């Protein structure tokens, strides 16, 4: 068992990239020739680093500057190590500093370019003093709720400096989706200052998502949101009975008139935007539409896209470009 552990440690060191020096001969002063270096390295590895039943084979010892590049094979796997010319020290691995610095500089430049592109939306959005921002969604579309969770922090930051509205496309997931659309339209009519808080909590509630079309399941959860934000259930229900269908039909007609093809669709000053679904990207996209961007545009918001669907978390599945298509 000790031998197995020892071999595992050696192999781990050989592939770890560390530069730990191991003394070979404290008294050695002679500069070794390639064949001597090869023999010295093989002897050291086999006698000091490997158990007796495992043998390393040194393929070559090639001089590189002030050290020998030692190419060795252990149990069918090739490794590269280094040894000083006098055979005094053996290194498990080495780092090409010039190549590493070049790669780091290239990676840094690429990241800077990516960040610059992300902060400068390429959409040809007209500029206005007060941008009009519309987010078109299906209420139960997982990518619609994803976009709502992403954009609301940006919208709340900008406040009255933009004209923002969540637009209802219609329903493609069932009657419960049309009901929720009418509910949100009535909340907007009766309690406009509380709509964004409600929508954000609605999208973050994994329990509501689990209920799906089960009204008896989602009902108590929605009622709890009414209570949380000081809204009267009877007032909202009354609006849904008298005005819900008319408000909903008007939203459907508006979506069709604007040529909206799916959820989510972001429209800024009448032009569809491709801004990412994280709060930072939404803020950058909206702020690019100001004639004179306000101070809020320099604030830092999260650059992590929320998870699609209901509930908290961030997107780990590449859903940042997905959507729910409008039924034809």
N, C-alpha and C positions, 0 to 999 in steps of 0.2 A: 504493500500500500504506500509506504514512504517513497518507493521508487516511482510509482505512478504519479504521486503528487509532485515529486521533484521534476519529472519529465513535463508535467503539465505546466509547472511554473516556468520552466525553460522555454517551452513553446510559446507561452503567453508573453514572455519577455521578448522573444524574437519577432513577434508581430505587433508589439505594443507601441513601437516608435520611441521608446525611452532611450536615453543616452547614458545609462549607468555604466561606469567604467569598472572593469574587473581586472585586478592585477594578475599578470601571468608570471612574471619573474621579477622580483624586486631588484635583483642584482644585474639584470641583463642590460648591457650597454651597446652590444653589437647591432649594427644595422643589418637586418636579414634580407637575403635575396628572396625572390618570389617563391622558389621551391622550399626554402627554409621556412618562410612565413606560412606556407600552406601546411607543412608538416607540424609546425609549432601550434597553429590554430587547431588542427585536427586532434593533436595530442591533448591540448587543454580542454576542448569541448568534451571529448570522450572520457577523460579521466576526472574531470571536475564538475561537469554540468549534467551528465547523463548517467542513468543507471547502467550496470554492466551488461544487461541484455539488450540495450539500445545503442546503436552506433551511428555517428554522423560521418558523412563523407564530404570532404572538402573538394569542391569541383575546381576552384581556381583561387588564386591570390593575386590580385591586380593592383599595382601601385596607383593610387589617386592622391596626388599632392603629398602630404606628409603621413598618409595612412594607407594601409592595404585594404582593398575591397575584398572581403572574404565571401565567396559564394559557397554555401553548404546545403546539404540535403539531409533531412532527418525523416525517416519513415516515409519516404516518397514525396515529401514536401520541400520545396526550395525556399531558402531564406538568404538574406543578405546581411552580413555583419561587418565590423571593421576592427582592425588591429593596428596599433602603432608600429612604425617601421622597426623599432628595436624589440618588438614582441613583449613590451612591458604592460600594455593594457589592451583589453578586449572589450569592444562595445557591441551591444546587441543590435543597434541600428543607428542610422545617421539621418540628418535632415539637410537637404540641399538648401542653404539659406537664401541664395539668390533666386532660385526657382520658387521657393516658398513665399518670399517677399513679392515676387512678380505676380503669383497667383492671388495673394492677398490684395494687392493693389487692383487687379482686374475685378475681383469679387466686390471690392469696395466701390469701384467705379460703376459696376453694374447695379449695385444696390442703390447708389445715389441716383442713377438714371431712372431706375424703376420708381423710386420714391418721388422724383420730380414729375414723372409722367402721371403718377397717381394723384398728385396734388394739383395738376393742371389738366382738367377735363378737356377732351378734344371735341366734344359736341359743339356744334355751331349754335349756341343758345343766344338769342337776342338779349341785350342788356337793358334793364329798366331800373328806376329808382326803388321800386318795390316789386321784386319778382313774384310772379304767380306760380305756385308750386302745387301740382296735383298728383296724387298717388292713387292709381287705379288698382283695385284688388277684388278678389272673391274673398269673402270673410273666412272661409274655411280652407282656402288654398294654403298649403304649408309654406309656399314661397311668398305669398301675400303677407302672412303673419311674420315671416322672416324680415321682409322689407319694412313692415311697420315697427318692429322692434329696433331696426337699425336707424330709421329716419326720425323717429319721434324725439330722441335726445337732441338732434340737430335743429329740429323745428322748435322745440321748447327753448333752446339757446337763443335762437334768432327772434322768437316772439312775434310782436306786431310789426317787425321790419319786413316780413314777407306775408303774402296772402296764401295760406296753406289750406288744402282741403283733401280729405280722403274721399275718393270717388268709388262708388259701387258699380261694378260691371254688370252683375246679375247673379245667377246661381248655376253651378255645374255639378255640385256635390249633393244636391238634394234640396227638398223644401226647407229644411232647417237653415240652409245657407241664406235663402231669401228672407226668412224670418229674422235672422241676425242682422242682415243688411238693413231691413226696415227698423229694427231696434236701434242700430247705430245712427241711422238718419233721424230718428225721433229724439235720441239723446242730443244730437247736434242741434236740433230745433229747440228743445226744451232746456237743455243744460249745455250750451256751446262751450263754456269754459272748462267743462269736465270731460269732454269727448276724448281727448288724447290720453288722459289718465285711464279712462275706461278701456280704450282700445289696447293700450299697452298692457294693462293687467289682464285683459281678455287673452291676448296673444301669449302672455307669459304663464297662463294657467294650464298646466299639463292635464289637470282634471277635466277641464272643458274639452280639450282635445280628445281625451279618452272616451268621453260621452258620445262623441259623434252626433248622430241624428236622434239620440235618445233625449227628448225634451225633458222627461221626468228626472233624468240624471243631471243634465246641465242647468235645469231651472234653479235649484237651490244655490248653485255656484254663481249664477248671474245675479240672483237676488242679493247675495253677499256683496257683490260689487256695487249694486245700488246703494246698499247701506254704507259701504266703505266711503263712497264719495258723496254721501248726503243727497241721493236722488230718490224720488218717490216712485215706487213701482206703479201705482195707479195712474200717475201722470204720464209715464212712458207708455204703459199699456193702452191708455186712452188715445194717445197720439197714434199708436200703431193701428188701432181700430178705425180711426177717422181719416188719418193722413198717410198711413204707411204705404199703401199700394200706390198712391199718386206720387209720393216722393221717390219710391223705388222705380216706377215707370220712367220718371223724368231722368233719373240717373242712367238707366239702361239706354235711353235715347241719346243722352249726351255722350256716353261711351262709344256708341255706334257712329255718331256724327264725327267724333275725333279719330275714328279708325283704330281704336285700341284693340289689340289682338290677343291680349293675355294678361294674366296676373303674375307678378306686379308689372305695371307700366308707370314710369315716372315721366311727367310732362312739366317742363319748366318754360314759362313764357310761350306756351303753345308748341314747343318742340320736344319730342321725345328724347330723354337723356339716358345715357348708358352708365351713369354713375354706379359705383359698386354699392353693395348693400350693408357695408359697415358705416357707422356714424360719421367717421372722419371723411370718407368718400362722399357721403351724402352732403355733408357740410361744404366740401370743396365744390361739388357740382352746383349747389344752390348759390354759393358765394360768387361763382364765376358769372352769374347773371345780374349782378349789381352794377350799376354805373359807378358807384363809389361804395366799395365793400365796407361794412361797419366793423368796429373793433372785435365784435364777436367772431368774425371769420378767422381771426388769428388764434382762437382757442383750440386746445388739443382735445379731441374726442377719441373714443376707442377705434382702432383700426381693425378689430376682429369682427368678422361678419357673424351675426347671430345665427343660431341653429335654425334650420327650417322647421316649420310646424309649431306646435304649442310647447311652451316651457322655456326654461332658461338654457344657457350653454352657448357655445360657439360652433360655427360650421366646420365640421371635420370631414364632410363627405363630398365636397366640391359642388354644393348646391347653389353657389353664388350666381350662376347664370341660368338656372332652371326656372321654369314657370308653369302655370296652368293655362292651357290654351282655351280661348273662347270657343264654345261650341258653334259649329257652322249650321 
